[in-house]
Every structure is written in structure tokens, then in C-alpha cells.
Amino acid sequence: MRTVYFISFLVLVFSACKNNTESVVSINIYDTIFQATAIIETTPVSSQLDDDAADDPSIWYNSTNPSESRIIGTDKKRGICVYDLNGQERNFYPVGRVNNIDVRYNFNLNGNYIDIVGASNRTTNTIDLMMVNRDSGTLTPITARKLNSEVDEVYGFCFYHDKQLNKHYAFVNGKNGFLEQWELFATSNNLIDGKIVRKMRVGSQPEGMVADDELGNLFVGEEDKGIWKFSAKSDADSTRTLVADTDTANHNISYDMEGITLYYGANGQGYLIGSSQGNNSYAIFNRSGNNEYLGSFSVIDSMVDGSEETDGIDVINVSLGSNFPQGLFIAQDGFNYDGDSLSTQNFKLVPWQNIGNAFKPNLIIDTSFQIHK
């Protein structure tokens, strides 16, 4: 039987009151990694058994029928896989060696508001864009031309919707540490073109990125350093700050730092979540303010096996039907086991309440706030 690596001890501090009232329990979050379980896993990607193939997931929310939402994941050897919420592959698009992927809603295509998917394509060193069919969840290419990046081998990718300007942007980074911000716009023949409007850099190889559409922040994971915070505004300078406790000072984080995602809540609440690949865990920080570290969790074996050496992650706060009534967290699994047998890589689906209720104190569960609108 394989060994699942996780830290499972809790430090409990009891303080007895003079009047013999109930003791108070305190948990040291720096000595604790909480545990959550997945209930569904996706069909494994079609690759060689030892291939590092599945990489990054993104959740497309079907606002008309939430239970028909889709998981859109990258197979970085072949293309894009689309799964239903039971983990079954519905569609596959052999577009090349796509690495990171993201979804945004209500792109203005000459008065027709559409949902879009974007990815970094290492075969062509481009940004690839596709439109989501809101009835079927299928994808249609919509890029007006090849959006050729100037970074050295595209890697991380994310979207940003500046709601004040009502403009959509794409961020892409490369292995050499450089980042580009692209402004996306509709063409006269109802396709999407783009132009580079800003360049930044970090010190070494980055990958995971996520932009906060409400608060205007861009978070960039530098694999061997931590998570940097920039302004996502297209006219901002390149000033950056390191999110505290994402570096080696926090022994719950073990490099490299991979996928990054955001859990949205009302009034600026919510969480920044990063994949700490080196110790098979996920670190949670406040979404706003100074991004205070709140603790870490791992996904352990249960109905399906847990997740290890995770690359990409995603999370959504809204209800997605009976299996995920309080939101969904999804993680790529670098070592996918079926019993004692190793299979090809896939993605693990965790009900958000399994994570939120595992933390002490509990994390918020807010299904009312809808960032997609």
C-alpha cells in the first residue's frame, strides 16, 4: 500500500479558567496541515504512464444550469480536455502543448456577450482563445490571428476583467521570468485580437497566476521564491510585493510554488490559494489587505485517492448542484492511484465545505457572491 505524505499532528493549547469553565482550544496554524477529501475524480488523461501530462484546471460556471458546468483542463502533451462534474470527459481539443488555462465571462463581442477560455500554447508560443457554447459547454476557436508572445517559452496564463473599463486582458509568463499583459478586443468579423500593453518580470521561473477582477490585483507565483502581488491595471507600473509567508520562512510551504487561484466572497472577503508542490499541500491566505496566511490543507485518500505534486488548481464559491452545493475546489493529481495501481494523471474534485469546515476556525462559505456577473 502506498504511503501518503502529509503532516497530521495538531498542537492543542488548553487554558483553564479560574472558575473551572470550559477550556479554550487554540491551534497553531504554522504547525498544522488540515485534511480534506475529494469525492470525484476526472477520467485520466490519455498519455504514457510516467508522463507529466495533466496540468491546470479551470471551472466554467453554467449560470443557466449550474449542474451542467464544466471543468476545462490542460493535457500539456496534447491539448484541452473538457469534463462534466461527474468527472467524465465530454470533449477533447488537440490544439497542442497547452500549459495553463483560465475562463472569463461576458466578453463584449460587438454587443454579443460571450464566455471565453484562454491558454498558453507552448507548441506555437502563443495565447490561444476559445468561446464557450453556453448550451453545450463545447469550445470554438475565436482568435483572430496567432497571438505570438515575446516571452521565452510561454508557461503561466490568466485572464483579468477590468470592470471599471469593461475591458478584458490576458497575462502570460515565460520560463525566463518575463510577463506580458495583453489587451483583448473584438474584430469586425467577430473574432478576438490582442496587443501587448505592459511588460513586467520576476527574478526566476514563474508559473501560476491569477488576477482579482474586483480588487485589481495580479498574483504571480515564482516557483522558488513565493507569490508576488502586482497591480493588474494596464496603466500601472511594475511595483511588486511578496505575499508574506509564501517563502521559506513558513515551514508549511515547500517549493516549488505552482498553481494559484482565488475564492471570491462578498465585500472583498475570500481567499488566495497556492499549491505547495514540495509537500503536497495547499496554502490559504486572505484575499484582501496584506494577504495574511490562514493555514494549509492537504487532500488525502477517501472515496477517491488524494492529490500529490499538484500543478494547477481552481476554486469556485457558487453552488454547482447536489455534489457541490457549497462550491468546488479542484486540483491536478501528479500521482493518480486506482487502489494500489498507478494510473495516468487526472484532476480531483473536492466540495468546498470539506475544506472550509476542516479549518479551525472554519473558512467562510459564501455561495451568494457571483464574480461572473
N, C-alpha and C positions, 0 to 999 in steps of 0.2 A: 504494500500500500504506500502511495507516495506521501511525502511529508509536506504539509502546507506551512509555509513560514509566516508567522505573524507574532506579534507581541500581545500577550493576553492577560498580563497582570494588571491589577488596579491598585493604586495607592490610596488607602482609606484613612482619613484623619477624623478621629472622634473627639468631640468636645463636650464634656459632661457639664451641665449647668448645676449650680449650687442647689437648686430646688428639685433636683432629680428629674427634670423634664427630659423629653426625648432628645437623644444625641443628634448632633448635626454632622452630616457626612459631606466631606469635601473631596474632590477628585483633582489630582494634579494632571492637567492635560498634556504636559510635556513627558510624562511617564506612562501614558495610556494611549493605546490604539484601539478604538471601539470596533465592534464587529457587526457587519450586516450581511444579508444573504440575498442572492438572486433567485428569481422564481422561474425565469425563462431564459433560454439562450438561442442565438440565431443558428441557422444552418451554417456549418463550417465552410470557409472559402475553399474553392477548388484550386489546390496548389500542392506542391510536394510537401511531405510530412514535416520536413525540417525547414521549410520556407518561413521567413518572417514576412507575412503577406497581408493579413488584415491589419488595418492601421487606425483609421479615425472614423467615428460615427457622428451623425448629425440627425436630429429629430425634426421631421416636418409635421407640424400640427394641422390636422384637418378640422377646421373650425365648424364645418357643417356636420361632420360625423367623427367626433374625436377618436372613437374606437377603430376608425379606418386610417388613423395617422400612420406614418411610415418612418422607418429607420433607414437612413441613407448612409452606407458605409463604403470606405475605400478598400479595395484589394490592390495594394501598391505594386503588384506584379502584372495586373491585367486591366482593372477598370473600376466601375462603380456598381455596387450591389444594393438593391432595394428590398427591404424586408417588411413584412407586416408585424403587428405587435405580438403575434404568436411565434415570431422568430423565423417564419418561413420565407425563403427567398421568392420574391414576386417577379423581379426584373433584374437583368444584368446588362451593363453597357460597357463594351470593350473599348474604352477610349484611351487606354494607355496606362502608364505607371503614375496614377494619381496618388497623392500623399495625404494632404489634409483637405477637409471639406466643411462647408458651412451652408446655412439656409437663412434667407431673409424673406420678408413678406411685403406685399403692396409696393412693388417697384412700378413706377409710373411709365408704362409703355405707351406713350402718346394717348393718354386718357384711359387706357385699359390697365387696371392694377393687377399685377401678377406676382406669384411667388417664385423665387429663383434659388438655384443651387449653384455654388461655385466651388472650384477645387484647383489645387496646384498640380499641374501635369508635368512630371519630370521627363517624360518621353519627348515632349516638344518645348520644355521650359516656358510654358505659357500658363495663363489663367484661363480655365475652361468654365463657361457659363451654360446653364440649362434652365428651362422653365418647367415648373411642376404643374401637371394637369390636376386641377383641384378635384375632379370627379374620380379619377383612377389612381392618382399618385404616380403616374408614369412621368418620365422626363423627356424633354425635347431640346436639342441643342439650340442656343439662341445667340451665340456670339457672332458679331458681325464680321469679324476677322480674327486672325490669331493675335491674341494679346500677349506679345512676346515680352517677357520680363528681362530686366537687365541684371538681376542678381545671379550669382554663380550657383546654379542648380536650385530651382525652387523647392521649397520644403514646407514651411508652415503657411497657413492661409486662414483668413476670417473675413467676414463682412462687417460693415458698420453702416447704420442708417441714421444720419443726422436729421432728426425730426424737426429741428428748427428751420433748416434749409430745405427739408424734404428732398435730400439727396442721398443716394446710396454710394458707398465706397467699398473697395476691396483692399485688404492688406495682404502682402505676400513677403516671405522672407527667404533667404538663401543660406546655404551652409557657411558662407564666408561672413555671416553676421549682419549683412545689409538688409534693410526693409524698404519696401515701396508702398505708398498709398496711391491707389488708382481711383479716380472719379469715374463712375459708370453713368452712361446716358443712352437714351433711346435714339435710334437712327430713323430716317424717314421710311424705311421699309420694315419697321417693327422688329428690329434686332437690337442688340446691346453692344455698344462700343465703350472704350475707356481710354483714359490718358493718365499718365503719372503726374501727380500734383505735389508729391512730397517724398523725401528720402530721409531715412534715419539709419542708425546702426546700434548694435550691441557689441560686446567685446569678443565673443566667440560664437560657436554654433547655436542658433536658436531653433525652436520648432513650434510648439503650441502657442497659439494666440487666441484672444477673444476680445471683442470690443463691447462696451456697455452703451447701448443705444440711448439710455435715459440719462446717465451721469456723464457720458462723453469721455470715458477712459478707455485706453487700449492697454491690455496686459500681454506681455511677451515673455515667454519662458526661454531663458538662456540655459541650456541644458546643464552646464557645470557651475552655474552661478546662483540662479534663483529666478524670481519673477520680477520683471521691470514694469513700471507703470508710466505710460506716456499720455498726453492728451491725444484723443482721437480726432480732434478738429483739424480740418485740412489746412488751416492757416496758422496752426500752432508751430512753435519751434521744436527742437529735438530734445528738450529737457526731459530727463527721466529720473525716477526714484526707485530704489529697490524696495519691494514689499518686505517689510520686516518679518523675520522668522521663516523666510523661504530659503535661507542659506544654511551653511553647515553648523551654525550656532544652534539650530533646532535639531536635536538628535532623532526626532520623529521623521525627518526628511532625509532621504538617502538618494543621491544623484544616480541617474540623471532625471531632471525635471522635464516631463513630457507634456501630455495633453492638459489643456486649461479650458474651463467652462464657467458659466455664470448661472446661478439660481436666482431668479428675479422674485422680489416681493414688493409690496406696496410701500410707498413713501421712502424709497431708497434702501429698503431692507433687502436682505438676501445674502448670497454667499459667492465668493470666488473659490473655485475648487481646482486643485492641481494634482496631477498624477506623479507621485514619488516612486519612480520605477525601480529604484535600487532596493526598496524594502517592501514592494508590493502593497502600497497603501496610497491613500488619497488625503491630502491636506485641505482643510477648510478655513477660510478667512472671511471676515466681514467684507461685504461687497463695497461699502461706502467708507468714508473717513480715511483713517490710516490703515485700513485693511488688517485689523487685529486678528492674530491667529487664534482659532477657536478649538482646534483639535484635529485628529486624524482618524480615519477608519480604514478597515480592510474588508474585502468581500470574500467570505470563507465558504467552504463546501456546505451544501444543504441539499435542496431539491435538485439543483444542478451544481457542478463544481464551481469553485470560486475563481477569482481572476488574479493573474500573476504577470509581472513585467508588462504592465499596461502602457500602451502608447496613447491613443486618443480616448477622450471621454466626452460625454454631453449630458445635459440635465434639462428637464422642463418641469415647471411647477404646476401646470394645469392638469385637470382630470383627463385621463385617456381611456375611460371605460372601466369595466369591472376588475380587470387585473391591476390597473394602475390608477385608482380613484383619487390619489393624492399626489400624483406626479411620478416621474420616471427618471432614474439615473442609469446610464448605460456606459459600459467600459469594454474596451478591447481586451481580450484574454490572450496573452502571449504563449501560454501553455494550456491548451484545451484538452481536458481529460473526459473520456466516457468510461466511467468506472476506473479500472486500472490501465486502460488503453489510451495512449496519446493520439489525438486526432489533429487535424489542421486547425488553424486559429479561427476564432469567432468573436462574438460580442455577447456580454452578459447583461441582462435586464433586471434592475433592482427597483422595487417600489420605493419611492422617496421616503415614505413613512418608516421603512425598515432602517433607514439611515438616521432620519430625524429623531426617532424615538430611542435609538441606541445611544445617542449623545446624552451626557449629563452635565448641565441642563439640556433639555431637548432643544433641537433646532426648530425653527418656525416651519409650519406647513401652511402655505398660502396659495390656494387654488384660484383666488379671485383676480389677481393681478395678471393682465394679459398683454405682454410686451409686443405680441404680434400685431396688435391693432394700430 
